[in-house]
Amino acid sequence: MIDNFLPVLLLGFALGIKHAFDTDHVVAVSTLVLAHKNPWRSALLGAFWGLGHTTTLFLTGFTVLLFKISIPVKAGLFLELLVGVMLIILGVLTLIKKRGSYHAHEHKHGHNIHAHFHEEHEFKKSHSHKKSYTIGIVHGLAGSGALMLLVLSTVKSTVQGLYYILIFGIGSIGAMTIISFTLSLPYLLAFKKFPGLIKYVNNLAGILSLIFGMGIIYEILILGNLLS
């Protein structure tokens, strides 16, 4: 039985990795990780996103599989709409962030001049982790309907379904951790030569978040006729 179920688990792991690369996921997390000069901290923020995402999927999956219920299509659309609203909020918050929250300037040591990056809120790590975890929860809610349809069509028991969701979650956690780490590397390397780039990269992340958020809302409300 385990041998027969192993390919299903491997599929779940692969789909979890693929799921982390969804555009709205990467854009949302980028509004957090691009502001940090430490790639390991950025990776941790990605992991917290994955944990929030998996928490929601696991709890939703447990409820659906245990009580044999289904998630209404309109409920799924409303949850997707919530993601659009969240992306707009993240975009606005990124764009209106006080300039004092991050800045760069030069220090002269002898005959050498060094550029330094300062982030005044660098020590508020728990806040960033909670924010990343919350974003993951919202994304998990929005993706729960489609995943449950896949799980119900693939597994034969509640236990198998929960294993599938857990492996799916591990795949998404690992993938987003790597994505977040990778996103911060070019930024880290560039700020030493171009310290003023910090502001523009963060603004770009905010604008992309706004665009994708509005796109999701337009797609669901107008093209999807959610309110009809």
C-alpha positions in Angstrom: 0.0 0.0 0.0 2.9 2.4 0.8 4.6 1.6 -2.5 1.3 2.3 -4.4 0.9 5.6 -2.5 4.5 6.8 -2.8 4.1 8.1 -6.4 1.1 10.1 -5.2 3.2 11.6 -2.4 6.0 12.5 -4.8 3.4 14.1 -7.1 2.2 16.2 -4.1 5.7 17.3 -3.3 6.4 18.3 -6.9 3.1 20.2 -7.1 3.9 21.9 -3.8 7.1 23.2 -5.3 5.4 24.3 -8.4 2.6 26.0 -6.4 5.2 28.2 -4.5 6.2 29.7 -7.9 2.7 31.1 -8.6 3.1 34.8 -9.5 0.9 36.2 -6.7 2.9 34.2 -4.1 6.3 35.4 -5.3 5.1 39.0 -5.7 3.6 39.1 -2.2 6.7 37.6 -0.5 9.0 39.9 -2.5 7.4 43.0 -0.8 8.9 41.6 2.4 12.2 40.0 1.5 13.6 42.7 -0.8 14.0 45.1 2.1 16.5 42.9 3.9 20.3 42.7 3.3 20.5 39.3 5.0 19.6 36.5 2.6 19.2 34.0 5.5 16.6 36.2 7.1 14.9 36.5 3.7 14.9 32.7 3.5 13.3 32.5 6.9 10.6 34.8 5.9 9.9 32.6 2.9 9.7 29.6 5.2 7.2 31.4 7.5 5.1 32.0 4.4 5.1 28.3 3.6 4.2 27.4 7.2 1.2 29.8 7.1 0.2 28.4 3.8 0.5 24.8 5.0 -1.3 25.5 8.2 -4.4 26.7 6.4 -4.3 23.8 3.9 -3.9 21.2 6.5 -6.7 22.5 8.7 -9.0 23.0 5.8 -8.1 19.6 4.4 -8.7 17.9 7.7 -12.2 19.4 7.9 -13.1 18.6 4.3 -11.8 15.0 4.5 -13.2 14.2 7.9 -16.7 15.6 7.4 -16.9 14.8 3.6 -17.8 18.4 2.7 -16.9 20.5 -0.3 -15.9 24.1 -0.7 -18.5 26.0 -2.8 -17.1 27.6 -6.0 -18.2 31.1 -5.0 -16.5 30.7 -1.6 -13.3 29.9 -3.4 -13.7 33.0 -5.6 -14.3 35.2 -2.6 -11.1 33.8 -1.1 -9.2 34.5 -4.3 -10.6 38.0 -4.2 -9.2 38.4 -0.7 -5.7 37.6 -2.1 -6.2 40.5 -4.6 -7.1 42.9 -1.8 -4.1 41.7 0.2 -1.7 42.3 -2.7 -3.0 45.9 -3.1 -2.6 46.5 0.7 1.0 45.1 0.6 1.7 47.3 -2.5 0.4 50.4 -0.8 2.3 49.7 2.4 5.5 49.1 0.5 5.2 52.4 -1.5 4.3 54.6 1.5 6.9 53.2 3.8 8.7 56.0 5.4 12.0 56.9 3.8 13.6 56.7 7.2 12.8 53.0 7.4 15.7 52.3 5.1 18.5 54.5 3.8 22.1 54.3 2.6 25.0 56.6 3.1 28.8 56.6 3.0 31.3 56.4 5.8 34.9 57.5 5.3 37.6 55.3 7.0 41.0 56.8 6.3 41.3 57.1 2.5 38.5 54.6 1.9 34.9 55.4 1.5 32.3 52.6 2.2 28.6 52.6 1.4 26.5 51.4 4.3 22.9 50.2 4.3 20.8 50.9 7.4 17.3 49.6 8.2 15.8 51.1 11.3 13.3 48.4 11.7 15.8 45.6 11.2 15.4 44.3 14.7 11.6 43.9 14.4 12.1 40.4 13.1 9.1 38.9 14.9 6.8 41.4 13.2 8.1 40.4 9.7 7.7 36.7 10.5 4.1 37.2 11.6 3.4 39.2 8.5 4.9 36.5 6.3 3.0 33.8 8.1 -0.3 35.7 7.8 0.3 36.2 4.0 0.8 32.5 3.8 -2.5 31.8 5.6 -4.4 34.0 3.1 -2.8 32.3 0.2 -3.6 28.9 1.7 -7.2 29.8 2.1 -7.4 30.9 -1.6 -5.8 27.7 -2.8 -7.6 25.3 -0.6 -10.6 24.7 -2.9 -8.5 23.6 -5.9 -6.2 21.5 -3.8 -9.1 19.7 -2.1 -10.6 18.7 -5.5 -7.2 17.3 -6.4 -6.8 15.4 -3.1 -10.3 14.0 -3.2 -9.8 12.7 -6.7 -6.4 11.2 -5.8 -6.5 9.6 -2.3 -8.6 6.8 -0.8 -8.7 7.8 2.8 -8.5 10.7 5.2 -5.1 9.7 6.5 -3.7 9.5 2.9 -5.2 12.9 2.2 -3.6 14.5 5.2 -0.2 12.9 4.3 -0.6 14.3 0.8 -1.4 17.8 2.0 1.6 17.7 4.4 4.0 16.6 1.7 2.5 19.3 -0.6 3.2 21.8 2.2 6.8 20.7 2.7 7.4 21.2 -1.0 6.0 24.7 -1.0 7.9 25.6 2.2 11.2 24.4 0.7 10.6 26.1 -2.6 9.6 29.5 -1.1 12.6 29.4 1.2 14.9 29.0 -1.8 12.9 31.6 -3.8 13.2 34.2 -1.0 16.9 33.5 -0.5 17.5 33.9 -4.2 15.5 37.1 -4.5 17.6 38.8 -1.9 21.0 37.9 -3.4 21.2 40.3 -6.4 19.8 43.0 -4.1 22.6 42.3 -1.5 25.3 42.4 -4.2 24.0 45.5 -5.9 23.5 47.8 -2.9 27.3 48.0 -2.2 27.9 49.7 -5.6 24.4 51.3 -6.0 23.1 52.0 -2.4 20.4 54.3 -3.9 18.9 51.2 -5.7 17.2 50.2 -2.4 14.4 52.6 -2.7 13.7 51.9 -6.4 13.7 48.1 -6.0 11.2 48.3 -3.1 9.0 50.7 -5.1 9.1 48.2 -8.0 7.9 45.4 -5.7 5.1 47.6 -4.4 4.0 48.6 -7.9 4.0 44.9 -9.1 2.0 43.9 -6.0 -0.6 46.6 -6.8 -0.8 45.6 -10.5 -1.3 41.9 -9.7 -3.8 42.6 -7.0 -5.9 44.8 -9.2 -5.6 42.1 -12.0 -6.9 39.4 -9.7 -9.9 41.6 -8.5 -10.7 42.5 -12.1 -10.5 38.8 -13.2 -12.8 37.7 -10.5 -15.3 40.5 -10.3 -15.6 41.4 -13.9 -14.6 38.3 -15.9 -15.7 35.8 -13.4 -19.0 37.5 -12.7 -18.7 36.8 -9.0 -21.5 39.2 -8.0 -23.9 38.0 -10.6 
